[in-house]
Amino acid sequence: MGKGSVVSKISGIVKGGQELVASVLMILLPVLVCVQVVLRYVFEAPLMGIEELMLFPIIWLYMIGGANASMERTHISCGILTLYIKKPFSIALFHSVKSFISVVVSLWLTYWAYWFFDYSLTMWKESDLLYIPMFFGESAVFIGLVLMTGYSIDEFRDCLKLFRKVDQGGTK
């Protein structure tokens, strides 16, 4: 069993877990909204704090969604320069530089997210109404950015492979 197979197995487990969490959250949020609507408008007995409770899955879904976009490489990018760049070498260089900048920014943001994660763990703030530790929502920022950084590094590695291939006279 080579190193690549271990990394690919771990990557597969992380991606599967990420997709499972996102799927559960995408089901949970509409259920919470429906419960609140039924309680408020049908039974005229609103459940206090359900909006506060929804904050946690919303934060997690937002960060997991960002990580999913990084994983699938469907995140928003400004590709106007690729319309004007025609040479395969220049395109490969552009993508390599772009992905390198993405890795640097991701690492920087992950550093600050770790600081926030540590602060949140130390302070152990609680939500106003339900007294749920805010750490459970705030930790999503760090975990999401760790995932995005990993996917950015993977994309940079692939761009470098393509750059080397084009640089050696190969084609796409």
NORBELCOR-V993561 format. One record per helix or strand. SS is the DSSP state (alpha for helix, beta for strand). FROM is the first residue (numbers start at 1). LEN is the number of residues. If there is no record, write none. Layout:
SS_FROM_LEN / SS_FROM_LEN
//
This chain:
alpha_3_40 / alpha_50_23 / alpha_80_5 / alpha_88_36 / beta_126_1 / beta_133_1 / alpha_135_33
//
